[in-house]
Amino acid sequence: MRIGLGIIAALCCCIVLVSDLDAQRRGDRKKRRNSKGLKVAEMAPEFKLKSLDGKSEFDLAKAKKGKKPIVLIFGSYT
Amino acid sequence: MYQKYKDVAEFRMIYIKEAHAADSNWPMRYAIEKGINQQTNYKDRCTTAKMLMKEKKLTMPMLIDGMDNKVNAAYSALPDRVFLVRTDGRLGVAADRGPWGFKPGLKAVDKWLKEYRETKKEPELSEEALAAAKKKEKTKKK
């Protein structure tokens, strides 16, 4: 009886340990994913790109002087 | 959001390379259906961008990343990502990449611009974030 209880307790401990490790791993993965690239307060990398119609060029350095904050939304069709 | 805040902020959508093109290892079903492959030239990228603008009825000014994908790389933006650049050139919002970061990013931008409109001042950067950014800049210079 005592041996049986001991085995159950040991199994419970193992389950708790494994789920803890798994949660930690998930947390680490999330941290790595979130820490990729730029962060708040860092300087925005400067760039120049053409508009879709090809008629104008957007220069971030010049646009900043316009005294308006700039929202950049990156994406594609897919 | 563009319509809501275009009087207080500049908006630019930056069209970058396809994240889940039909010919990629992880294609989206609609990419296969519409035959959207990874573009191999700038003209094709513009054509797909125009298709997106038309289908989603987007009115926001759009820029096209070059075939060197330089801007995408500088901002680590793939598959999608939202940023807000303050007037001092620092990032006021730098959302996480991808679907887990996009909507929270838009929310953060909305919050930032709402405060900006109400107070006529840019929300301040936290001291910790600014210190960390300056430390990183110093390390880069060395």
Backbone of each chain as ProteinMPNN parsed JSONL, in Angstrom:
{"seq_chain_A": "MRIGLGIIAALCCCIVLVSDLDAQRRGDRKKRRNSKGLKVAEMAPEFKLKSLDGKSEFDLAKAKKGKKPIVLIFGSYT", "coords_chain_A": {"N_chain_A": [[0.831, -1.213, 0.0], [1.838, 1.272, 0.952], [3.991, 1.437, -0.782], [2.694, 1.64, -3.196], [1.393, 4.144, -2.906], [3.642, 5.735, -2.767], [4.69, 5.414, -5.335], [2.677, 6.614, -6.861], [2.858, 9.247, -5.883], [5.439, 9.901, -6.757], [5.065, 9.763, -9.516], [3.261, 11.881, -9.875], [4.908, 14.022, -9.17], [6.73, 13.905, -11.268], [5.06, 14.513, -13.446], [4.357, 17.17, -12.824], [6.884, 18.375, -12.936], [7.617, 17.956, -15.651], [5.575, 19.39, -16.967], [6.148, 21.917, -16.046], [8.685, 22.375, -17.15], [7.965, 22.333, -19.824], [6.293, 24.565, -19.96], [8.142, 26.528, -19.388], [9.827, 26.279, -21.586], [8.051, 27.03, -23.578], [7.644, 29.67, -22.823], [10.218, 30.697, -23.174], [10.476, 30.408, -25.902], [8.523, 32.214, -26.753], [9.592, 34.566, -25.76], [11.931, 34.736, -27.285], [10.819, 35.006, -29.797], [9.462, 37.423, -29.537], [11.542, 39.147, -29.039], [12.799, 39.495, -31.348], [14.306, 41.574, -33.621], [13.466, 45.072, -33.96], [12.874, 47.35, -31.219], [10.674, 49.236, -29.035], [11.51, 52.676, -28.687], [13.927, 52.488, -29.971], [15.888, 53.768, -32.728], [14.213, 54.347, -35.744], [14.981, 52.491, -38.6], [16.345, 54.121, -41.417], [14.98, 54.689, -44.675], [14.366, 54.658, -48.215], [11.724, 54.476, -50.405], [9.883, 53.609, -53.36], [6.642, 54.769, -54.374], [3.544, 52.967, -54.965], [2.478, 53.65, -57.464], [4.725, 54.482, -58.651], [5.359, 57.08, -59.025], [6.27, 58.761, -57.038], [8.672, 59.171, -54.353], [9.223, 57.914, -51.138], [10.836, 59.158, -48.409], [12.032, 58.323, -45.406], [13.617, 59.798, -43.628], [13.234, 62.432, -44.476], [10.474, 62.626, -44.206], [10.098, 62.52, -41.475], [10.753, 64.999, -40.684], [8.527, 66.362, -41.143], [7.089, 66.654, -38.911], [5.048, 65.002, -38.077], [3.887, 62.027, -36.573], [4.668, 58.76, -37.897], [3.007, 56.032, -39.233], [3.842, 52.779, -39.94], [2.943, 50.102, -41.862], [3.6, 46.892, -42.46], [3.302, 44.34, -44.888], [1.823, 41.748, -47.007], [0.099, 40.243, -49.8], [-0.253, 37.633, -49.093]], "CA_chain_A": [[0.0, 0.0, 0.0], [2.748, 2.429, 1.042], [4.793, 1.484, -2.027], [1.775, 2.131, -4.235], [1.226, 5.589, -2.7], [4.933, 6.338, -3.129], [4.796, 5.438, -6.811], [1.733, 7.642, -7.365], [3.432, 10.569, -5.546], [6.585, 10.122, -7.653], [4.525, 10.041, -10.852], [2.698, 13.237, -9.834], [6.042, 14.944, -9.189], [7.276, 13.878, -12.631], [4.14, 15.243, -14.333], [4.497, 18.603, -12.52], [8.192, 18.811, -13.457], [7.586, 17.98, -17.117], [4.73, 20.5, -17.452], [6.896, 23.146, -15.73], [9.729, 22.526, -18.177], [7.302, 22.642, -21.082], [5.844, 25.966, -19.873], [9.348, 27.353, -19.468], [10.269, 26.24, -22.975], [7.112, 27.857, -24.362], [7.937, 31.049, -22.446], [11.487, 31.066, -23.826], [10.192, 30.545, -27.335], [7.772, 33.456, -26.926], [10.526, 35.665, -25.508], [12.821, 34.819, -28.441], [10.036, 35.502, -30.913], [9.163, 38.833, -29.297], [12.74, 39.979, -28.968], [13.367, 39.571, -32.691], [14.25, 42.854, -34.313], [13.426, 46.381, -33.32], [12.055, 47.526, -30.017], [10.247, 50.607, -28.748], [12.557, 53.653, -28.319], [15.078, 52.414, -30.885], [15.742, 54.626, -33.897], [13.643, 53.643, -36.901], [15.941, 52.471, -39.713], [15.929, 55.008, -42.505], [14.845, 54.034, -45.98], [13.682, 55.363, -49.301], [11.024, 53.517, -51.266], [8.978, 54.189, -54.341], [5.214, 54.525, -54.176], [3.011, 51.922, -55.854], [2.33, 54.141, -58.838], [6.062, 54.773, -59.157], [5.498, 58.508, -59.329], [6.959, 59.496, -55.965], [9.551, 58.387, -53.476], [9.05, 58.242, -49.72], [12.11, 59.137, -47.689], [11.664, 58.404, -43.979], [14.366, 60.895, -42.994], [12.564, 63.697, -44.826], [9.101, 62.594, -43.692], [10.141, 62.773, -40.02], [10.842, 66.454, -40.492], [7.187, 66.901, -41.316], [6.52, 66.817, -37.559], [3.909, 64.115, -37.827], [4.327, 60.636, -36.412], [4.434, 57.961, -39.108], [2.629, 54.631, -38.981], [4.301, 51.898, -41.017], [2.287, 48.792, -41.797], [4.248, 45.968, -43.406], [2.503, 43.149, -45.186], [1.726, 41.339, -48.41], [-1.202, 39.612, -50.066], [-0.362, 36.345, -48.411]], "C_chain_A": [[0.864, 1.261, 0.0], [3.56, 2.599, -0.251], [3.954, 2.069, -3.159], [1.611, 3.633, -4.144], [2.493, 6.352, -3.118], [5.086, 6.479, -4.634], [3.903, 6.528, -7.383], [2.306, 9.041, -7.117], [4.589, 10.901, -6.498], [6.118, 10.472, -9.056], [3.98, 11.461, -10.934], [3.822, 14.272, -9.941], [6.612, 15.065, -10.608], [6.402, 14.713, -13.57], [4.298, 16.747, -14.119], [5.796, 19.138, -13.113], [8.188, 18.967, -14.972], [6.753, 19.163, -17.608], [5.396, 21.844, -17.167], [7.94, 23.441, -16.799], [9.132, 22.953, -19.498], [6.861, 24.109, -21.098], [7.031, 26.911, -20.018], [9.839, 27.446, -20.914], [9.379, 27.127, -23.846], [7.382, 29.331, -24.108], [9.188, 31.555, -23.138], [11.281, 31.31, -25.311], [9.516, 31.871, -27.62], [8.705, 34.655, -26.773], [11.434, 35.874, -26.721], [12.105, 35.457, -29.62], [9.814, 37.01, -30.761], [10.396, 39.714, -29.357], [13.39, 40.15, -30.343], [13.215, 40.983, -33.247], [14.114, 44.064, -33.417], [12.496, 46.442, -32.121], [11.678, 48.997, -29.866], [11.449, 51.422, -28.262], [13.808, 53.565, -29.195], [14.812, 53.318, -32.087], [15.187, 53.794, -35.067], [14.677, 53.653, -38.03], [15.443, 53.335, -40.871], [15.866, 54.244, -43.819], [14.194, 54.981, -46.965], [13.014, 54.299, -50.158], [10.092, 54.241, -52.223], [7.528, 53.857, -53.995], [4.74, 53.496, -55.211], [2.881, 52.4, -57.292], [3.676, 54.537, -59.462], [6.34, 56.244, -59.387], [6.247, 59.286, -58.252], [7.822, 58.552, -55.132], [9.335, 58.858, -52.043], [10.403, 58.08, -49.038], [11.801, 59.34, -46.205], [12.362, 59.576, -43.292], [13.693, 62.237, -43.261], [11.169, 63.754, -44.207], [9.054, 62.912, -42.197], [10.161, 64.274, -39.742], [9.486, 67.128, -40.658], [6.458, 67.087, -40.004], [5.244, 66.016, -37.313], [4.453, 62.722, -37.553], [3.949, 59.829, -37.661], [4.108, 56.514, -38.722], [3.061, 53.816, -40.187], [3.649, 50.523, -40.839], [2.882, 47.907, -42.885], [3.333, 44.772, -43.653], [2.548, 42.81, -46.663], [0.357, 40.711, -48.609], [-1.357, 38.35, -49.23], [0.204, 36.418, -46.998]], "O_chain_A": [[0.675, 2.176, -0.802], [3.783, 3.707, -0.739], [4.427, 2.874, -3.961], [1.677, 4.333, -5.154], [2.44, 7.426, -3.717], [5.54, 7.503, -5.142], [4.31, 7.275, -8.273], [2.261, 9.908, -7.99], [4.706, 12.027, -6.98], [6.68, 11.349, -9.711], [4.197, 12.164, -11.921], [3.723, 15.25, -10.681], [6.929, 16.156, -11.082], [6.901, 15.503, -14.372], [4.365, 17.514, -15.079], [5.818, 20.211, -13.715], [8.68, 19.957, -15.513], [7.15, 19.862, -18.541], [5.241, 22.796, -17.932], [8.073, 24.564, -17.286], [9.678, 23.798, -20.206], [7.025, 24.808, -22.098], [6.945, 27.947, -20.677], [10.211, 28.514, -21.401], [9.851, 27.862, -24.714], [7.36, 30.147, -25.029], [9.23, 32.683, -23.628], [11.812, 32.254, -25.897], [9.858, 32.571, -28.573], [8.634, 35.621, -27.532], [11.684, 37.004, -27.141], [12.649, 36.297, -30.337], [9.956, 37.772, -31.717], [10.305, 40.896, -29.689], [14.391, 40.851, -30.488], [12.106, 41.511, -33.326], [14.579, 44.08, -32.278], [11.505, 45.719, -32.016], [12.277, 49.878, -30.482], [12.294, 50.92, -27.521], [14.652, 54.46, -29.167], [13.662, 53.6, -32.423], [15.646, 52.683, -35.329], [15.194, 54.714, -38.38], [14.273, 53.281, -41.249], [16.603, 53.283, -44.038], [13.559, 55.968, -46.591], [13.656, 53.339, -50.585], [9.588, 55.327, -51.938], [7.229, 52.816, -53.409], [5.432, 53.2, -56.185], [3.143, 51.646, -58.229], [3.751, 54.88, -60.642], [7.405, 56.621, -59.875], [6.797, 60.353, -58.525], [7.71, 57.329, -55.204], [9.272, 60.058, -51.775], [11.024, 57.018, -49.083], [11.358, 60.416, -45.803], [11.76, 60.265, -42.468], [13.597, 63.078, -42.367], [10.736, 64.807, -43.739], [8.089, 63.502, -41.712], [9.662, 64.748, -38.721], [9.321, 68.309, -40.353], [5.345, 67.613, -39.973], [4.46, 66.344, -36.422], [5.384, 62.279, -38.226], [3.02, 60.188, -38.385], [4.85, 55.871, -37.98], [2.692, 54.124, -41.32], [3.792, 49.879, -39.8], [2.688, 48.147, -44.077], [2.68, 44.268, -42.739], [3.208, 43.478, -47.459], [-0.45, 40.657, -47.68], [-2.439, 38.041, -48.73], [0.194, 35.421, -46.276]]}, "seq_chain_B": "MYQKYKDVAEFRMIYIKEAHAADSNWPMRYAIEKGINQQTNYKDRCTTAKMLMKEKKLTMPMLIDGMDNKVNAAYSALPDRVFLVRTDGRLGVAADRGPWGFKPGLKAVDKWLKEYRETKKEPELSEEALAAAKKKEKTKKK", "coords_chain_B": {"N_chain_B": [[-8.346, 52.73, -39.452], [-6.54, 54.383, -40.717], [-8.237, 56.263, -41.913], [-9.292, 57.34, -39.621], [-7.171, 58.578, -38.27], [-5.656, 60.047, -40.078], [-5.306, 62.752, -40.153], [-3.62, 63.439, -38.089], [-1.398, 61.857, -38.273], [1.08, 60.371, -40.449], [0.597, 57.787, -42.779], [1.821, 54.763, -44.044], [1.654, 51.931, -46.06], [3.711, 49.18, -46.41], [4.592, 47.163, -48.935], [5.755, 44.002, -48.818], [7.8, 41.052, -49.467], [6.051, 37.998, -50.375], [4.491, 36.144, -47.798], [3.318, 33.654, -47.595], [3.332, 32.362, -50.158], [2.03, 30.695, -53.126], [3.927, 28.983, -54.19], [5.554, 28.472, -52.069], [6.957, 26.845, -49.106], [5.015, 26.781, -47.239], [2.228, 27.34, -48.118], [-0.656, 29.516, -48.414], [-4.108, 28.715, -48.692], [-5.671, 30.417, -50.305], [-3.682, 31.639, -51.731], [-2.8, 29.664, -53.414], [-5.163, 29.2, -54.822], [-5.464, 31.674, -56.113], [-3.168, 31.779, -57.471], [-0.844, 33.047, -56.51], [2.39, 33.469, -56.595], [5.774, 33.618, -55.258], [7.13, 36.743, -55.974], [9.353, 37.414, -58.658], [10.266, 39.586, -59.833], [10.223, 43.198, -59.756], [8.073, 44.422, -61.039], [6.055, 42.472, -61.027], [5.635, 42.303, -58.332], [4.508, 44.788, -57.813], [2.172, 44.508, -59.285], [0.787, 42.521, -57.844], [0.487, 43.882, -55.458], [-1.186, 45.946, -56.244], [-3.436, 44.463, -56.815], [-4.111, 43.587, -54.276], [-4.734, 46.044, -53.054], [-6.95, 46.795, -54.532], [-8.785, 44.665, -54.113], [-9.082, 44.663, -51.328], [-9.949, 47.145, -50.975], [-8.229, 49.265, -50.192], [-7.092, 52.422, -49.08], [-4.919, 53.619, -48.149], [-1.697, 55.14, -48.599], [0.685, 53.354, -50.501], [3.85, 51.735, -50.369], [6.475, 50.097, -52.126], [8.535, 47.451, -51.359], [11.902, 46.893, -52.355], [13.366, 44.439, -54.632], [15.519, 43.484, -53.342], [14.702, 43.216, -50.816], [15.354, 44.818, -48.68], [14.278, 46.722, -46.866], [12.342, 45.282, -45.55], [14.038, 43.469, -44.283], [15.502, 45.202, -42.617], [13.584, 46.016, -40.834], [12.719, 43.655, -39.869], [10.274, 42.425, -40.689], [8.63, 40.443, -41.888], [6.021, 38.04, -41.38], [4.079, 40.066, -41.308], [3.878, 43.349, -39.885], [3.652, 46.021, -37.492], [4.535, 49.404, -37.022], [5.176, 52.46, -35.237], [6.516, 55.527, -35.887], [8.028, 58.0, -34.071], [8.219, 61.663, -33.977], [10.8, 62.286, -33.351], [12.2, 60.322, -34.492], [12.428, 57.974, -33.16], [11.071, 54.735, -32.244], [7.73, 54.551, -31.417], [5.863, 52.642, -31.223], [6.42, 49.241, -31.57], [5.449, 46.557, -32.803], [4.99, 42.983, -32.303], [6.018, 40.466, -34.672], [3.933, 39.042, -37.25], [0.75, 37.182, -37.016], [0.189, 37.07, -34.262], [1.128, 39.43, -33.346], [0.134, 41.491, -34.87], [-2.607, 42.497, -34.588], [-2.602, 43.317, -31.809], [-0.648, 45.233, -32.173], [-1.864, 47.133, -33.829], [-3.77, 47.986, -32.044], [-2.152, 49.152, -30.1], [-1.07, 51.26, -31.571], [-3.383, 52.693, -32.063], [-4.063, 53.48, -29.456], [-1.834, 55.049, -28.831], [-2.019, 57.118, -30.753], [-4.472, 58.198, -30.098], [-4.035, 59.269, -27.582], [-2.112, 61.128, -28.313], [-3.556, 62.812, -29.972], [-5.42, 63.846, -28.168], [-3.852, 65.078, -26.143], [-2.054, 66.543, -27.505], [0.563, 65.991, -27.385], [3.362, 63.815, -27.802], [3.158, 60.522, -26.558], [5.204, 59.709, -23.794], [8.371, 58.009, -23.868], [9.299, 55.088, -22.088], [11.659, 55.254, -19.406], [13.312, 53.042, -19.094], [13.135, 51.72, -21.564], [14.203, 53.649, -23.26], [16.776, 53.93, -22.23], [17.779, 51.371, -22.718], [17.695, 51.338, -25.507], [19.507, 53.383, -26.133], [21.833, 52.338, -25.109], [22.184, 50.153, -26.788], [22.591, 51.497, -29.162], [25.054, 52.732, -28.634], [26.704, 50.492, -28.387], [26.572, 49.547, -31.003], [27.9, 51.589, -32.383], [30.503, 51.252, -31.487]], "CA_chain_B": [[-7.414, 53.536, -38.64], [-5.99, 55.427, -41.593], [-9.245, 57.317, -42.027], [-9.51, 57.917, -38.285], [-6.041, 59.371, -37.757], [-4.774, 60.574, -41.133], [-5.053, 64.178, -39.932], [-2.559, 63.638, -37.095], [-0.221, 61.019, -38.55], [1.304, 59.88, -41.822], [0.457, 56.333, -42.849], [2.331, 54.1, -45.244], [1.714, 50.472, -46.058], [4.893, 48.757, -47.162], [4.367, 45.836, -49.493], [6.999, 43.22, -48.764], [7.681, 39.776, -50.187], [4.952, 37.154, -49.926], [4.812, 35.299, -46.645], [2.824, 32.287, -47.818], [3.038, 32.261, -51.598], [1.608, 29.363, -53.597], [5.099, 28.139, -54.451], [6.399, 28.394, -50.872], [6.806, 25.604, -48.342], [3.857, 26.91, -46.361], [1.322, 28.214, -48.882], [-2.039, 29.735, -47.99], [-5.023, 28.148, -49.692], [-6.074, 31.424, -51.289], [-2.529, 31.932, -52.598], [-2.827, 28.617, -54.453], [-6.339, 29.45, -55.663], [-5.264, 32.861, -56.958], [-1.896, 31.625, -58.178], [0.123, 34.069, -56.092], [3.725, 32.927, -56.311], [6.758, 34.632, -54.819], [7.508, 37.529, -57.144], [10.78, 37.376, -59.002], [10.656, 40.91, -60.316], [9.55, 44.336, -59.123], [6.804, 44.69, -61.729], [5.074, 41.5, -60.533], [5.315, 42.67, -56.942], [3.579, 45.925, -57.918], [0.885, 43.995, -59.778], [0.094, 41.85, -56.728], [0.14, 44.933, -54.502], [-2.366, 46.628, -56.801], [-4.539, 43.508, -56.65], [-4.475, 43.647, -52.86], [-5.379, 47.35, -52.809], [-8.269, 46.792, -55.175], [-9.675, 43.692, -53.471], [-9.367, 45.055, -49.931], [-10.38, 48.554, -51.043], [-7.329, 50.051, -49.351], [-6.866, 53.789, -49.573], [-3.654, 54.071, -47.543], [-0.586, 55.163, -49.553], [1.48, 52.125, -50.418], [5.222, 51.723, -50.88], [6.859, 48.726, -52.5], [9.919, 47.096, -51.008], [12.675, 46.461, -53.52], [13.577, 42.999, -54.743], [16.57, 43.108, -52.39], [13.976, 43.057, -49.546], [16.195, 45.499, -47.703], [13.488, 47.385, -45.813], [11.774, 44.165, -44.795], [15.102, 42.931, -43.422], [15.864, 46.204, -41.604], [12.509, 46.072, -39.84], [12.374, 42.278, -39.518], [8.824, 42.603, -40.756], [7.884, 39.302, -42.429], [5.061, 38.16, -42.478], [3.514, 41.416, -41.261], [4.309, 44.005, -38.651], [3.215, 47.414, -37.383], [5.414, 50.311, -36.268], [4.872, 53.893, -35.239], [7.761, 56.295, -35.758], [7.803, 59.313, -33.46], [8.834, 62.739, -34.761], [12.244, 62.305, -33.088], [12.789, 59.196, -35.218], [12.404, 56.735, -32.359], [9.843, 53.958, -32.397], [6.759, 54.67, -30.321], [5.25, 51.302, -31.185], [7.114, 48.22, -32.374], [4.677, 45.35, -32.508], [5.611, 41.7, -32.659], [5.747, 40.067, -36.042], [2.962, 37.981, -37.508], [-0.633, 37.317, -36.554], [0.114, 37.29, -32.798], [1.543, 40.797, -33.022], [-0.459, 42.503, -35.744], [-3.777, 43.158, -33.98], [-2.163, 44.101, -30.634], [0.116, 46.37, -32.69], [-2.828, 48.152, -34.265], [-4.38, 48.521, -30.812], [-1.15, 50.023, -29.474], [-0.995, 52.468, -32.4], [-4.63, 53.425, -31.802], [-3.934, 54.067, -28.113], [-0.789, 56.079, -28.933], [-2.521, 58.263, -31.533], [-5.593, 58.778, -29.349], [-3.407, 60.113, -26.553], [-1.435, 62.217, -29.029], [-4.576, 63.756, -30.436], [-6.05, 64.49, -27.009], [-2.928, 65.894, -25.347], [-1.181, 67.269, -28.464], [1.954, 65.629, -27.061], [3.644, 62.403, -28.044], [3.336, 59.761, -25.319], [6.639, 59.598, -23.476], [8.983, 56.677, -23.865], [9.7, 54.729, -20.723], [13.1, 55.455, -19.181], [14.007, 51.76, -19.306], [13.215, 51.452, -23.008], [15.113, 54.621, -23.857], [18.133, 53.582, -21.784], [18.189, 50.152, -23.433], [17.928, 51.705, -26.917], [20.747, 54.167, -26.23], [22.932, 51.406, -24.846], [22.331, 49.374, -28.022], [23.183, 52.41, -30.167], [26.47, 52.897, -28.278], [27.374, 49.23, -28.726], [26.654, 49.483, -32.466], [28.921, 52.543, -32.818], [31.818, 50.688, -31.18]], "C_chain_B": [[-6.826, 54.691, -39.461], [-6.962, 56.592, -41.685], [-9.405, 58.061, -40.705], [-8.402, 58.895, -37.888], [-5.198, 60.058, -38.837], [-4.497, 62.074, -40.986], [-3.914, 64.412, -38.932], [-1.291, 62.823, -37.379], [-0.125, 60.682, -40.036], [1.147, 58.359, -41.766], [1.089, 55.826, -44.148], [2.236, 52.597, -45.061], [2.924, 50.097, -46.895], [4.696, 47.312, -47.621], [5.688, 45.083, -49.549], [6.791, 41.872, -49.475], [6.573, 38.904, -49.574], [5.388, 36.261, -48.765], [4.436, 33.839, -46.897], [2.392, 32.116, -49.272], [2.701, 30.821, -51.981], [2.795, 28.429, -53.784], [6.045, 28.057, -53.253], [6.174, 27.067, -50.154], [5.541, 25.597, -47.488], [2.827, 27.825, -47.036], [-0.056, 28.362, -48.235], [-2.934, 29.2, -49.105], [-5.388, 29.182, -50.764], [-4.922, 31.823, -52.207], [-2.481, 30.921, -53.744], [-3.977, 28.893, -55.42], [-6.119, 30.624, -56.631], [-3.938, 32.821, -57.723], [-0.877, 32.691, -57.813], [1.434, 33.4, -55.69], [4.625, 34.029, -55.785], [7.218, 35.403, -56.054], [9.019, 37.462, -57.374], [11.236, 38.694, -59.608], [9.732, 41.981, -59.725], [8.169, 44.604, -59.729], [5.707, 43.743, -61.209], [4.67, 41.826, -59.1], [4.309, 43.826, -56.932], [2.197, 45.453, -58.363], [0.105, 43.332, -58.643], [-0.338, 42.875, -55.682], [-1.112, 45.682, -54.958], [-3.619, 45.763, -56.624], [-5.054, 43.548, -55.206], [-5.252, 44.937, -52.558], [-6.801, 47.362, -53.343], [-9.239, 45.877, -54.42], [-10.047, 44.083, -52.053], [-9.837, 46.507, -49.832], [-9.544, 49.446, -50.125], [-7.125, 51.431, -49.954], [-5.542, 54.354, -49.053], [-2.536, 54.102, -48.594], [0.305, 53.932, -49.377], [2.862, 52.307, -51.042], [5.582, 50.278, -51.186], [8.319, 48.493, -52.142], [10.629, 46.598, -52.274], [12.877, 44.955, -53.535], [14.745, 42.526, -53.876], [15.978, 42.905, -50.985], [14.695, 43.736, -48.375], [15.401, 46.105, -46.533], [12.812, 46.334, -44.926], [12.813, 43.619, -43.81], [15.438, 43.918, -42.292], [14.838, 46.255, -40.48], [12.084, 44.684, -39.351], [10.854, 42.101, -39.546], [8.017, 41.386, -41.205], [7.256, 38.463, -41.314], [4.321, 39.502, -42.489], [3.858, 42.024, -39.9], [3.899, 45.481, -38.674], [4.212, 48.21, -36.536], [4.816, 51.706, -36.25], [6.183, 54.624, -34.983], [7.418, 57.67, -35.204], [8.502, 60.403, -34.295], [10.333, 62.869, -34.464], [12.949, 61.11, -33.75], [12.815, 57.899, -34.431], [11.057, 56.033, -32.523], [8.947, 54.126, -31.168], [6.019, 53.365, -30.134], [6.083, 50.397, -32.074], [6.449, 46.891, -32.031], [5.476, 44.088, -32.824], [5.234, 41.351, -34.094], [4.593, 39.07, -36.093], [1.611, 38.187, -36.859], [-0.761, 37.582, -35.047], [0.456, 38.734, -32.443], [0.776, 41.872, -33.763], [-1.626, 43.249, -35.088], [-3.403, 43.923, -32.719], [-1.382, 45.344, -31.062], [-0.803, 47.504, -33.121], [-3.495, 48.808, -33.054], [-3.438, 49.52, -30.144], [-1.015, 51.343, -30.238], [-2.227, 53.343, -32.134], [-4.547, 54.165, -30.466], [-2.963, 55.265, -28.149], [-1.342, 57.322, -29.618], [-3.689, 58.961, -30.831], [-5.044, 59.751, -28.304], [-2.759, 61.346, -27.191], [-2.436, 63.285, -29.472], [-5.164, 64.544, -29.253], [-5.117, 65.473, -26.305], [-2.05, 66.808, -26.216], [0.307, 67.039, -28.15], [2.16, 64.153, -27.362], [3.793, 61.68, -26.704], [4.828, 59.527, -25.045], [7.119, 58.151, -23.534], [9.38, 56.349, -22.441], [11.222, 54.89, -20.605], [13.895, 54.193, -19.477], [14.218, 51.494, -20.792], [14.23, 52.384, -23.672], [16.572, 54.3, -23.492], [18.651, 52.365, -22.545], [18.518, 50.477, -24.891], [19.241, 52.463, -27.067], [21.976, 53.287, -26.004], [23.237, 50.597, -26.114], [23.0, 50.229, -29.114], [24.684, 52.594, -29.913], [27.266, 51.668, -28.689], [27.57, 49.125, -30.234], [27.777, 50.387, -32.977], [30.321, 51.995, -32.619], [32.178, 49.629, -32.219]], "O_chain_B": [[-6.645, 55.806, -38.97], [-6.575, 57.753, -41.555], [-9.629, 59.271, -40.687], [-8.663, 59.914, -37.249], [-4.133, 60.596, -38.533], [-3.578, 62.606, -41.609], [-3.308, 65.483, -38.936], [-0.24, 63.076, -36.79], [-1.114, 60.707, -40.768], [1.538, 57.731, -40.782], [0.898, 56.412, -45.213], [2.675, 52.052, -44.049], [3.129, 50.648, -47.976], [4.642, 46.38, -46.818], [6.619, 45.486, -50.247], [5.717, 41.607, -50.014], [6.214, 39.062, -48.407], [6.487, 35.708, -48.753], [5.135, 32.918, -46.475], [1.247, 31.773, -49.567], [3.033, 29.87, -51.273], [2.683, 27.223, -53.563], [7.192, 27.63, -53.389], [5.317, 26.272, -50.54], [5.062, 24.542, -47.071], [2.586, 28.943, -46.581], [-0.551, 27.439, -47.588], [-2.579, 29.224, -50.284], [-5.415, 28.879, -51.957], [-5.147, 32.288, -53.325], [-2.167, 31.265, -54.883], [-3.82, 28.837, -56.64], [-6.525, 30.58, -57.792], [-3.633, 33.713, -58.514], [-0.141, 33.184, -58.667], [1.565, 32.845, -54.599], [4.293, 35.213, -55.853], [7.64, 34.812, -57.049], [9.825, 37.455, -56.443], [12.422, 38.901, -59.864], [8.626, 41.697, -59.266], [7.226, 44.963, -59.025], [4.573, 44.164, -60.981], [3.516, 41.648, -58.708], [3.373, 43.834, -56.133], [1.177, 45.941, -57.874], [-1.097, 43.555, -58.499], [-1.41, 42.746, -55.09], [-1.984, 46.006, -54.152], [-4.704, 46.262, -56.326], [-6.259, 43.543, -54.955], [-6.287, 44.914, -51.893], [-7.724, 47.866, -52.703], [-10.369, 46.265, -54.125], [-11.178, 43.868, -51.617], [-10.088, 47.021, -48.741], [-10.077, 50.27, -49.382], [-7.003, 51.588, -51.169], [-5.106, 55.429, -49.467], [-2.437, 53.179, -49.403], [0.629, 53.531, -48.259], [3.02, 52.937, -52.088], [5.053, 49.351, -50.573], [9.211, 49.23, -52.562], [10.022, 45.967, -53.139], [12.586, 44.276, -52.55], [14.943, 41.325, -53.692], [16.681, 42.471, -50.073], [14.638, 43.273, -47.236], [15.804, 46.01, -45.374], [12.728, 46.491, -43.708], [12.5, 43.343, -42.652], [15.635, 43.51, -41.147], [15.177, 46.505, -39.323], [11.19, 44.564, -38.514], [10.24, 41.686, -38.563], [6.822, 41.313, -40.922], [7.956, 38.192, -40.338], [3.978, 40.014, -43.555], [4.092, 41.322, -38.916], [3.813, 46.1, -39.734], [4.666, 47.755, -35.486], [4.048, 52.082, -37.135], [6.869, 54.372, -33.992], [6.624, 58.41, -35.785], [9.276, 60.099, -35.202], [11.06, 63.493, -35.236], [14.153, 60.922, -33.579], [13.178, 56.849, -34.961], [10.053, 56.645, -32.886], [9.361, 53.874, -30.037], [5.601, 53.024, -29.028], [6.411, 50.756, -33.205], [6.844, 46.202, -31.091], [6.494, 44.128, -33.515], [4.265, 41.87, -34.649], [4.314, 38.358, -35.129], [1.351, 39.216, -36.235], [-1.705, 38.24, -34.608], [0.111, 39.207, -31.36], [0.76, 43.031, -33.346], [-1.634, 44.479, -35.038], [-3.831, 45.065, -32.552], [-1.443, 46.38, -30.401], [-0.559, 48.672, -32.822], [-3.748, 50.013, -33.039], [-3.856, 50.583, -29.686], [-0.865, 52.407, -29.636], [-2.124, 54.562, -31.999], [-4.918, 55.335, -30.369], [-3.23, 56.327, -27.586], [-1.163, 58.44, -29.135], [-3.864, 60.173, -30.96], [-5.514, 60.88, -28.163], [-2.853, 62.457, -26.669], [-2.19, 64.486, -29.358], [-5.374, 65.754, -29.341], [-5.532, 66.565, -25.916], [-1.394, 67.722, -25.715], [1.177, 67.79, -28.589], [1.249, 63.342, -27.198], [4.482, 62.173, -25.811], [5.598, 59.194, -25.946], [6.366, 57.21, -23.282], [9.756, 57.236, -21.675], [11.963, 54.689, -21.567], [14.994, 54.247, -20.028], [15.301, 51.104, -21.229], [15.009, 51.968, -24.529], [17.472, 54.386, -24.328], [19.808, 52.328, -22.964], [19.49, 49.965, -25.446], [20.0, 52.222, -28.006], [23.019, 53.476, -26.631], [24.399, 50.385, -26.464], [23.846, 49.755, -29.871], [25.483, 52.609, -30.849], [28.351, 51.774, -29.259], [28.616, 48.666, -30.694], [28.517, 50.012, -33.886], [31.215, 52.218, -33.435], [33.251, 49.029, -32.143]]}, "name": "protein", "num_of_chains": 2, "seq": "MRIGLGIIAALCCCIVLVSDLDAQRRGDRKKRRNSKGLKVAEMAPEFKLKSLDGKSEFDLAKAKKGKKPIVLIFGSYTMYQKYKDVAEFRMIYIKEAHAADSNWPMRYAIEKGINQQTNYKDRCTTAKMLMKEKKLTMPMLIDGMDNKVNAAYSALPDRVFLVRTDGRLGVAADRGPWGFKPGLKAVDKWLKEYRETKKEPELSEEALAAAKKKEKTKKK"}
